[in-house]
Amino acid sequence: MTAIPKAMTIAGSDSGAGAGIQADLKTFAAFGVYGTSVITAVTAQSTRGVFAIAEVPEEVVIAQIDVTIEDIGAVAAKTGMLSSAAIVDCVADRMEAWGPRLVVDPVMVAKSGDHLLNPNAVTAVKRDLLPLAEVVTPNVPEAEVLSGRPITSLEEAREAAKAIGALGPKVVVVKGGHLPGEPIDVIWDGTAFHELAAERIDTTNTHGTGCTFSAAITAGLAKGQDPLTAIVEAKRYLTEALRHSYAIGEGHSPVNHFWKLWS
């Protein structure tokens, strides 16, 4: 039997299952990848918002990473909600030790507007985590924080991507969903820019889009793809997950991770 690709998600738990650990594991499964999980925080969350957050102790986060990779392995891993500087630091330490192909989704604010990363943790992300990343996937507000500059156009997105690239990640994807017009992602690979356009889907079912996109990239890396191929396939998958989405709550419902089974 062919070895099954394996990937790890290190993120917060979403009790509504639209984002975070749950979205990542659904995405891994949709790509035929065996997913493992490291929970950094437990949230009481629905399509309406985030109502409570409890961080997992750092020693438990470390133990989850170590025992899981030691036994099962992980060709690729991704980070999502890391909550605090202490958790960022311990995750960075273990990722450096184990060395999986790493995707960093610098989650800062939930779709509802609730903060998922403490302000003092941003420095830790820039200093300790980004240098380990093969791919980093900020949206426009996150890219503004990481680069320290405003983004109102594609040209400013390119400048921000290059500035973030100087922090150490091999490939930077500044997602274009927050900019007006066609959603164009700006990709900087350290030597050249690439632009990835897609249809803007008219839907409010957008909960977990960032988690799903970064998890799809991680799945591609786990299967041995180069970063650009993984990004292109992830964008295509997310567009269709939005197109085939449906409402499950009264707020921002999630994308449809298993649209391929229904098409």
C-alpha positions in Angstrom: 0.0 0.0 0.0 1.3 3.5 -0.9 2.2 5.5 2.2 -0.5 7.9 3.2 0.6 11.6 3.3 0.5 13.0 6.8 0.0 16.6 8.0 -0.4 18.3 11.4 -2.5 21.3 12.3 -1.5 23.4 15.3 -4.4 25.7 16.1 -7.5 26.5 18.2 -10.6 24.3 18.5 -13.8 25.8 17.0 -16.9 24.3 18.7 -19.0 25.2 15.7 -16.5 23.3 13.5 -16.3 25.9 10.8 -12.7 27.1 11.4 -9.6 26.2 13.3 -8.7 22.5 14.0 -12.0 21.2 12.7 -11.7 23.1 9.4 -8.1 22.0 8.9 -8.9 18.3 9.5 -11.8 18.4 7.1 -9.6 20.0 4.5 -6.8 17.4 5.0 -9.4 14.6 4.6 -10.8 16.2 1.4 -7.2 16.1 -0.1 -6.6 12.5 1.0 -4.2 13.4 3.7 -4.1 11.9 7.2 -4.4 14.8 9.6 -3.2 15.1 13.2 -4.0 17.9 15.6 -2.4 20.0 18.3 -4.9 22.1 20.2 -3.6 25.5 21.4 -6.8 26.9 22.7 -10.4 25.8 23.2 -13.1 28.3 22.0 -16.8 28.4 22.6 -17.6 29.5 19.1 -20.5 29.5 16.6 -21.3 31.2 13.4 -22.3 34.2 15.5 -19.0 34.7 17.2 -16.4 33.7 19.8 -17.9 33.6 23.3 -15.1 32.1 25.4 -11.4 31.2 25.0 -9.3 28.9 27.2 -5.6 28.5 26.3 -4.0 25.1 26.6 -0.9 25.1 28.9 2.4 25.3 26.9 3.7 22.0 28.2 0.6 20.3 26.9 1.0 21.9 23.5 4.6 20.8 23.4 3.6 17.2 24.5 1.0 17.0 21.8 3.5 18.0 19.1 6.2 15.6 20.3 4.3 12.5 21.0 2.3 12.8 17.8 5.2 13.4 15.4 7.4 10.8 17.1 4.7 8.1 16.6 2.9 9.1 13.4 5.1 11.7 11.7 4.2 14.8 9.8 5.6 15.7 6.4 4.0 19.1 6.6 2.4 21.2 9.4 0.4 24.4 9.7 -0.2 26.9 12.4 -3.4 28.8 13.0 -4.6 30.3 16.2 -1.6 30.5 18.6 -3.1 33.0 21.1 -0.1 34.0 23.2 3.6 34.7 22.8 4.5 31.8 25.1 2.6 29.4 22.8 4.2 30.9 19.7 7.6 30.4 21.2 7.1 26.7 22.2 5.5 25.9 18.8 8.4 27.5 17.0 10.9 25.6 19.1 9.3 22.2 18.3 8.8 23.0 14.6 12.5 23.8 14.4 13.3 20.6 16.2 11.1 18.3 14.0 11.5 20.2 10.7 8.2 19.6 8.8 7.3 21.8 5.8 5.6 24.6 7.6 2.7 26.8 6.6 2.0 29.8 8.9 -1.5 31.2 8.8 -1.0 34.3 11.1 -4.5 34.2 12.6 -5.1 37.4 14.5 -8.9 38.2 14.3 -11.9 35.9 13.8 -14.5 36.5 11.2 -16.7 37.9 14.0 -14.0 40.5 14.9 -12.9 38.7 18.1 -9.1 38.8 18.7 -7.4 35.4 18.6 -3.8 36.6 19.0 -2.5 38.7 21.8 -0.8 41.9 20.5 2.5 41.0 22.3 2.5 37.7 20.4 2.9 39.4 17.0 6.6 40.1 17.7 7.1 36.4 18.6 5.4 35.4 15.3 7.7 37.7 13.3 10.9 36.8 15.2 10.5 33.1 15.9 7.9 31.5 13.6 8.1 33.2 10.2 11.8 32.3 9.6 10.8 28.6 9.8 7.9 28.9 7.3 7.9 27.6 3.8 4.6 29.5 3.2 2.9 32.3 5.1 -0.7 33.3 4.2 -1.8 36.6 5.7 -4.9 38.4 4.7 -4.7 42.1 4.1 -5.2 43.3 7.7 -2.7 40.6 8.9 -0.2 41.6 6.2 -0.5 45.3 7.3 0.4 44.3 10.9 3.3 42.0 9.8 4.8 44.5 7.3 4.0 47.7 9.2 2.5 49.4 6.2 -1.0 50.1 4.8 -2.4 48.0 1.9 -5.0 49.6 -0.3 -3.9 48.3 -3.7 -2.1 45.5 -5.5 1.1 47.5 -5.6 1.0 48.0 -1.9 0.3 44.3 -1.4 3.4 43.5 -3.4 5.5 45.8 -1.2 4.0 44.2 1.9 4.7 40.7 0.6 8.3 41.6 0.0 8.7 43.1 3.4 7.2 40.0 5.1 9.5 37.9 3.0 12.5 39.7 4.5 11.4 38.2 7.8 12.4 34.8 6.6 9.6 32.8 5.0 10.3 31.3 1.6 7.0 32.1 0.1 4.5 34.9 1.1 0.9 34.9 -0.1 -1.0 38.2 0.6 -4.6 37.2 0.1 -6.7 39.7 -1.8 -10.1 39.0 -0.5 -10.2 42.3 1.5 -9.4 44.4 -1.5 -12.1 45.7 -3.8 -12.7 44.0 -7.1 -11.6 40.6 -8.2 -9.8 38.7 -5.3 -6.2 38.6 -6.5 -3.6 36.9 -4.2 -0.1 38.3 -4.4 2.6 35.7 -4.1 6.3 36.6 -3.5 8.7 33.6 -3.7 11.9 35.5 -2.9 12.8 36.3 -6.5 9.6 37.0 -8.4 5.9 38.0 -7.9 3.0 35.9 -9.1 -0.6 36.9 -9.1 -3.4 34.4 -8.6 -6.9 35.5 -9.5 -10.2 33.9 -8.8 -13.9 34.6 -9.1 -15.4 36.4 -6.1 -18.3 34.2 -4.9 -21.3 36.1 -3.7 -21.9 34.4 -0.3 -21.8 35.2 3.4 -20.7 31.6 4.2 -17.1 32.6 4.6 -16.3 31.3 8.1 -13.0 29.5 8.1 -11.8 30.6 4.7 -8.3 31.4 5.8 -7.9 28.2 7.8 -9.2 26.1 4.9 -6.9 27.8 2.3 -3.8 27.3 4.5 -4.7 23.8 5.3 -5.2 23.0 1.6 -1.7 24.3 0.9 -0.3 22.2 3.8 -2.0 19.1 2.3 -0.3 19.8 -1.0 3.1 20.2 0.6 2.4 16.9 2.5 1.8 15.2 -0.9 5.2 16.5 -2.2 4.0 19.5 -4.2 6.1 22.6 -4.7 4.7 25.7 -2.9 3.2 27.4 -6.0 1.4 24.3 -7.2 0.0 23.7 -3.7 -1.2 27.4 -3.6 -2.9 27.2 -7.0 -4.7 24.0 -6.1 -5.7 25.4 -2.7 -7.2 28.5 -4.3 -9.2 26.4 -6.7 -10.4 24.2 -3.9 -11.5 27.1 -1.7 -13.3 28.9 -4.6 -15.5 25.8 -5.1 -15.9 25.3 -1.3 -17.4 28.8 -1.2 -19.5 28.2 -4.3 -21.0 25.1 -2.9 -21.4 26.4 0.7 -24.7 26.4 2.6 -26.1 28.1 5.7 -25.9 26.1 9.0 -26.3 28.9 11.5 -27.5 32.5 11.8 -24.1 34.2 11.4 -21.2 33.5 9.1 -21.6 29.9 8.1 -18.5 27.9 6.9 -17.4 26.8 3.5 -18.3 23.4 2.2 -15.1 21.3 2.8 -16.5 18.2 1.1 -18.0 19.8 -2.0 -16.1 17.3 -4.2 -18.3 14.5 -2.7 -21.4 16.4 -3.7 -20.6 17.6 -7.2 
